[in-house]
């Protein structure tokens, strides 16, 4: 009887793991398409004068030098496409990670160092850092240098903790972004902040890291459909509508973090 119960439990666990793997397998293509979208937006805005309007809707935010934006966008576009092929994915992932990391450190880093209390600038540093870490971790176990995998893991963990702490520090302001039809705004922001911190610590300590990444991916997926798409496509919930590149940037960043987190959960099998 014990043997049969154990066998049934193992079969059920196998089915659940197969279902989870099937869901998480969407992560890599979603991440790739988000990177392609970010690259395309970079090229479009460089072409149509986004630089003259005082904003550069790409990540990392580049200096106002059009040729640099074209180069960044072209390399990122090729790398995003390369992520869709098994043969070119490793090289593409390395390139995406390097572009994001260098931009965060060389461009956004000095801006943040000059004003450590600025939460928006801090986000501008850790968003590309988290995407760099996710790109490098997409290489999978044993596919890249061990030091790069370890460093990426800690960068991602630190980024999630920072996102979480910032949520907890700005409960009311961030709460205003939640649609009115969703109750308990402050509670949800606190919940999301705690989830970020818990996932970051789990990833750093390698404790339930797979499910921490899966949960963060689910959280960003929910935000994409309930917040970013309505803001971007229809100008709802305080959004500026489809004519504003910053809305598209926020949408693509959220999609990339959703896909990258699920791809990581797929690689980190329980």
Secondary structure, DSSP 8 states (H G I E B T S, - for coil): -HHHHHHHHHHHHHHHHHHHHHHHTHHHHHHHHHHHHHHHHHHHHHHTTGGGGT---SSS---S-HHHHHHHHHHHHHHHHHTTSHHHHHHHHHHHHHHHHHHIIIIIHHHHHH-TT-HHHHHHHHHHHHHHHHHHHTT-TTTS-HHHHHHHHHHHHHHHHHHHHHHHHTHHHHHTTS-TTS--HHHHHHHHHHHHHHHHHHHHHTSSHHHHHHHHHHHHHHHIIIIIHHHHHH--TT---TT-HHHHHHHHHHHHHHHHHHHHHHHS--
